[in-house]
Amino acid sequence: MKPVVSAMQAWSCTVISFFAIIILTVLAALYRSGHEELVGGVDDPTDGKAVSGTVFTAVFVYIVRVAPFDPI
């Protein structure tokens, strides 16, 4: 079966996904802790834990997407 994308494009997507996991995890942790810069303003969300749960869901999606899938 012919690959849809080149190996370099596939690796680039994987590397970007790993960085997304790291960045989103840090953001979710900051929201969960109630960091003043993220939840302390007038237009900022008031429930940092709810935002954190949503961001952690995105992290889970990235982890599932990056995880090797080898059907038996």
Phi and psi in radians as a Rosetta constraint file:
Dihedral C 1 N 2 CA 2 C 2 CIRCULARHARMONIC -1.372 0.35
Dihedral N 2 CA 2 C 2 N 3 CIRCULARHARMONIC 2.330 0.35
Dihedral C 2 N 3 CA 3 C 3 CIRCULARHARMONIC -1.142 0.35
Dihedral N 3 CA 3 C 3 N 4 CIRCULARHARMONIC 2.582 0.35
Dihedral C 3 N 4 CA 4 C 4 CIRCULARHARMONIC -1.367 0.35
Dihedral N 4 CA 4 C 4 N 5 CIRCULARHARMONIC -0.691 0.35
Dihedral C 4 N 5 CA 5 C 5 CIRCULARHARMONIC -2.191 0.35
Dihedral N 5 CA 5 C 5 N 6 CIRCULARHARMONIC 2.870 0.35
Dihedral C 5 N 6 CA 6 C 6 CIRCULARHARMONIC -1.303 0.35
Dihedral N 6 CA 6 C 6 N 7 CIRCULARHARMONIC 2.894 0.35
Dihedral C 6 N 7 CA 7 C 7 CIRCULARHARMONIC -1.106 0.35
Dihedral N 7 CA 7 C 7 N 8 CIRCULARHARMONIC -0.651 0.35
Dihedral C 7 N 8 CA 8 C 8 CIRCULARHARMONIC -1.125 0.35
Dihedral N 8 CA 8 C 8 N 9 CIRCULARHARMONIC -0.716 0.35
Dihedral C 8 N 9 CA 9 C 9 CIRCULARHARMONIC -1.153 0.35
Dihedral N 9 CA 9 C 9 N 10 CIRCULARHARMONIC -0.659 0.35
Dihedral C 9 N 10 CA 10 C 10 CIRCULARHARMONIC -1.145 0.35
Dihedral N 10 CA 10 C 10 N 11 CIRCULARHARMONIC -0.754 0.35
Dihedral C 10 N 11 CA 11 C 11 CIRCULARHARMONIC -1.148 0.35
Dihedral N 11 CA 11 C 11 N 12 CIRCULARHARMONIC -0.673 0.35
Dihedral C 11 N 12 CA 12 C 12 CIRCULARHARMONIC -1.066 0.35
Dihedral N 12 CA 12 C 12 N 13 CIRCULARHARMONIC -0.749 0.35
Dihedral C 12 N 13 CA 13 C 13 CIRCULARHARMONIC -1.112 0.35
Dihedral N 13 CA 13 C 13 N 14 CIRCULARHARMONIC -0.691 0.35
Dihedral C 13 N 14 CA 14 C 14 CIRCULARHARMONIC -1.145 0.35
Dihedral N 14 CA 14 C 14 N 15 CIRCULARHARMONIC -0.779 0.35
Dihedral C 14 N 15 CA 15 C 15 CIRCULARHARMONIC -1.117 0.35
Dihedral N 15 CA 15 C 15 N 16 CIRCULARHARMONIC -0.763 0.35
Dihedral C 15 N 16 CA 16 C 16 CIRCULARHARMONIC -1.078 0.35
Dihedral N 16 CA 16 C 16 N 17 CIRCULARHARMONIC -0.670 0.35
Dihedral C 16 N 17 CA 17 C 17 CIRCULARHARMONIC -1.141 0.35
Dihedral N 17 CA 17 C 17 N 18 CIRCULARHARMONIC -0.690 0.35
Dihedral C 17 N 18 CA 18 C 18 CIRCULARHARMONIC -1.105 0.35
Dihedral N 18 CA 18 C 18 N 19 CIRCULARHARMONIC -0.749 0.35
Dihedral C 18 N 19 CA 19 C 19 CIRCULARHARMONIC -1.119 0.35
Dihedral N 19 CA 19 C 19 N 20 CIRCULARHARMONIC -0.653 0.35
Dihedral C 19 N 20 CA 20 C 20 CIRCULARHARMONIC -1.105 0.35
Dihedral N 20 CA 20 C 20 N 21 CIRCULARHARMONIC -0.700 0.35
Dihedral C 20 N 21 CA 21 C 21 CIRCULARHARMONIC -1.064 0.35
Dihedral N 21 CA 21 C 21 N 22 CIRCULARHARMONIC -0.785 0.35
Dihedral C 21 N 22 CA 22 C 22 CIRCULARHARMONIC -1.143 0.35
Dihedral N 22 CA 22 C 22 N 23 CIRCULARHARMONIC -0.865 0.35
Dihedral C 22 N 23 CA 23 C 23 CIRCULARHARMONIC -1.122 0.35
Dihedral N 23 CA 23 C 23 N 24 CIRCULARHARMONIC -0.788 0.35
Dihedral C 23 N 24 CA 24 C 24 CIRCULARHARMONIC -1.169 0.35
Dihedral N 24 CA 24 C 24 N 25 CIRCULARHARMONIC -0.595 0.35
Dihedral C 24 N 25 CA 25 C 25 CIRCULARHARMONIC -1.135 0.35
Dihedral N 25 CA 25 C 25 N 26 CIRCULARHARMONIC -0.734 0.35
Dihedral C 25 N 26 CA 26 C 26 CIRCULARHARMONIC -1.110 0.35
Dihedral N 26 CA 26 C 26 N 27 CIRCULARHARMONIC -0.791 0.35
Dihedral C 26 N 27 CA 27 C 27 CIRCULARHARMONIC -1.068 0.35
Dihedral N 27 CA 27 C 27 N 28 CIRCULARHARMONIC -0.747 0.35
Dihedral C 27 N 28 CA 28 C 28 CIRCULARHARMONIC -1.109 0.35
Dihedral N 28 CA 28 C 28 N 29 CIRCULARHARMONIC -0.702 0.35
Dihedral C 28 N 29 CA 29 C 29 CIRCULARHARMONIC -1.130 0.35
Dihedral N 29 CA 29 C 29 N 30 CIRCULARHARMONIC -0.682 0.35
Dihedral C 29 N 30 CA 30 C 30 CIRCULARHARMONIC -1.150 0.35
Dihedral N 30 CA 30 C 30 N 31 CIRCULARHARMONIC -0.724 0.35
Dihedral C 30 N 31 CA 31 C 31 CIRCULARHARMONIC -1.120 0.35
Dihedral N 31 CA 31 C 31 N 32 CIRCULARHARMONIC -0.732 0.35
Dihedral C 31 N 32 CA 32 C 32 CIRCULARHARMONIC -1.123 0.35
Dihedral N 32 CA 32 C 32 N 33 CIRCULARHARMONIC -0.627 0.35
Dihedral C 32 N 33 CA 33 C 33 CIRCULARHARMONIC -1.378 0.35
Dihedral N 33 CA 33 C 33 N 34 CIRCULARHARMONIC -0.143 0.35
Dihedral C 33 N 34 CA 34 C 34 CIRCULARHARMONIC 1.315 0.35
Dihedral N 34 CA 34 C 34 N 35 CIRCULARHARMONIC 0.627 0.35
Dihedral C 34 N 35 CA 35 C 35 CIRCULARHARMONIC -0.945 0.35
Dihedral N 35 CA 35 C 35 N 36 CIRCULARHARMONIC 2.315 0.35
Dihedral C 35 N 36 CA 36 C 36 CIRCULARHARMONIC -1.059 0.35
Dihedral N 36 CA 36 C 36 N 37 CIRCULARHARMONIC -0.593 0.35
Dihedral C 36 N 37 CA 37 C 37 CIRCULARHARMONIC -1.179 0.35
Dihedral N 37 CA 37 C 37 N 38 CIRCULARHARMONIC -0.483 0.35
Dihedral C 37 N 38 CA 38 C 38 CIRCULARHARMONIC -1.709 0.35
Dihedral N 38 CA 38 C 38 N 39 CIRCULARHARMONIC -0.534 0.35
Dihedral C 38 N 39 CA 39 C 39 CIRCULARHARMONIC -2.203 0.35
Dihedral N 39 CA 39 C 39 N 40 CIRCULARHARMONIC 0.178 0.35
Dihedral C 39 N 40 CA 40 C 40 CIRCULARHARMONIC -1.685 0.35
Dihedral N 40 CA 40 C 40 N 41 CIRCULARHARMONIC -0.111 0.35
Dihedral C 40 N 41 CA 41 C 41 CIRCULARHARMONIC -1.611 0.35
Dihedral N 41 CA 41 C 41 N 42 CIRCULARHARMONIC 3.107 0.35
Dihedral C 41 N 42 CA 42 C 42 CIRCULARHARMONIC -1.221 0.35
Dihedral N 42 CA 42 C 42 N 43 CIRCULARHARMONIC -0.775 0.35
Dihedral C 42 N 43 CA 43 C 43 CIRCULARHARMONIC -1.617 0.35
Dihedral N 43 CA 43 C 43 N 44 CIRCULARHARMONIC 0.079 0.35
Dihedral C 43 N 44 CA 44 C 44 CIRCULARHARMONIC -1.447 0.35
Dihedral N 44 CA 44 C 44 N 45 CIRCULARHARMONIC 2.745 0.35
Dihedral C 44 N 45 CA 45 C 45 CIRCULARHARMONIC -1.116 0.35
Dihedral N 45 CA 45 C 45 N 46 CIRCULARHARMONIC 2.516 0.35
Dihedral C 45 N 46 CA 46 C 46 CIRCULARHARMONIC -1.522 0.35
Dihedral N 46 CA 46 C 46 N 47 CIRCULARHARMONIC -0.502 0.35
Dihedral C 46 N 47 CA 47 C 47 CIRCULARHARMONIC -1.809 0.35
Dihedral N 47 CA 47 C 47 N 48 CIRCULARHARMONIC 1.544 0.35
Dihedral C 47 N 48 CA 48 C 48 CIRCULARHARMONIC -1.125 0.35
Dihedral N 48 CA 48 C 48 N 49 CIRCULARHARMONIC -0.542 0.35
Dihedral C 48 N 49 CA 49 C 49 CIRCULARHARMONIC -1.207 0.35
Dihedral N 49 CA 49 C 49 N 50 CIRCULARHARMONIC -0.598 0.35
Dihedral C 49 N 50 CA 50 C 50 CIRCULARHARMONIC -1.194 0.35
Dihedral N 50 CA 50 C 50 N 51 CIRCULARHARMONIC -0.729 0.35
Dihedral C 50 N 51 CA 51 C 51 CIRCULARHARMONIC -1.108 0.35
Dihedral N 51 CA 51 C 51 N 52 CIRCULARHARMONIC -0.730 0.35
Dihedral C 51 N 52 CA 52 C 52 CIRCULARHARMONIC -1.042 0.35
Dihedral N 52 CA 52 C 52 N 53 CIRCULARHARMONIC -0.725 0.35
Dihedral C 52 N 53 CA 53 C 53 CIRCULARHARMONIC -1.097 0.35
Dihedral N 53 CA 53 C 53 N 54 CIRCULARHARMONIC -0.677 0.35
Dihedral C 53 N 54 CA 54 C 54 CIRCULARHARMONIC -1.162 0.35
Dihedral N 54 CA 54 C 54 N 55 CIRCULARHARMONIC -0.737 0.35
Dihedral C 54 N 55 CA 55 C 55 CIRCULARHARMONIC -1.182 0.35
Dihedral N 55 CA 55 C 55 N 56 CIRCULARHARMONIC -0.682 0.35
Dihedral C 55 N 56 CA 56 C 56 CIRCULARHARMONIC -1.118 0.35
Dihedral N 56 CA 56 C 56 N 57 CIRCULARHARMONIC -0.535 0.35
Dihedral C 56 N 57 CA 57 C 57 CIRCULARHARMONIC -1.112 0.35
Dihedral N 57 CA 57 C 57 N 58 CIRCULARHARMONIC -0.720 0.35
Dihedral C 57 N 58 CA 58 C 58 CIRCULARHARMONIC -1.110 0.35
Dihedral N 58 CA 58 C 58 N 59 CIRCULARHARMONIC -0.669 0.35
Dihedral C 58 N 59 CA 59 C 59 CIRCULARHARMONIC -1.089 0.35
Dihedral N 59 CA 59 C 59 N 60 CIRCULARHARMONIC -0.750 0.35
Dihedral C 59 N 60 CA 60 C 60 CIRCULARHARMONIC -1.061 0.35
Dihedral N 60 CA 60 C 60 N 61 CIRCULARHARMONIC -0.719 0.35
Dihedral C 60 N 61 CA 61 C 61 CIRCULARHARMONIC -1.080 0.35
Dihedral N 61 CA 61 C 61 N 62 CIRCULARHARMONIC -0.757 0.35
Dihedral C 61 N 62 CA 62 C 62 CIRCULARHARMONIC -1.112 0.35
Dihedral N 62 CA 62 C 62 N 63 CIRCULARHARMONIC -0.708 0.35
Dihedral C 62 N 63 CA 63 C 63 CIRCULARHARMONIC -1.112 0.35
Dihedral N 63 CA 63 C 63 N 64 CIRCULARHARMONIC -0.753 0.35
Dihedral C 63 N 64 CA 64 C 64 CIRCULARHARMONIC -1.119 0.35
Dihedral N 64 CA 64 C 64 N 65 CIRCULARHARMONIC -0.659 0.35
Dihedral C 64 N 65 CA 65 C 65 CIRCULARHARMONIC -1.213 0.35
Dihedral N 65 CA 65 C 65 N 66 CIRCULARHARMONIC -0.630 0.35
Dihedral C 65 N 66 CA 66 C 66 CIRCULARHARMONIC -1.457 0.35
Dihedral N 66 CA 66 C 66 N 67 CIRCULARHARMONIC -0.468 0.35
Dihedral C 66 N 67 CA 67 C 67 CIRCULARHARMONIC -1.038 0.35
Dihedral N 67 CA 67 C 67 N 68 CIRCULARHARMONIC 2.393 0.35
Dihedral C 67 N 68 CA 68 C 68 CIRCULARHARMONIC -1.118 0.35
Dihedral N 68 CA 68 C 68 N 69 CIRCULARHARMONIC 2.357 0.35
Dihedral C 68 N 69 CA 69 C 69 CIRCULARHARMONIC -2.005 0.35
Dihedral N 69 CA 69 C 69 N 70 CIRCULARHARMONIC 1.963 0.35
Dihedral C 69 N 70 CA 70 C 70 CIRCULARHARMONIC -2.242 0.35
Dihedral N 70 CA 70 C 70 N 71 CIRCULARHARMONIC 1.539 0.35
Dihedral C 70 N 71 CA 71 C 71 CIRCULARHARMONIC -1.148 0.35
Dihedral N 71 CA 71 C 71 N 72 CIRCULARHARMONIC 2.510 0.35
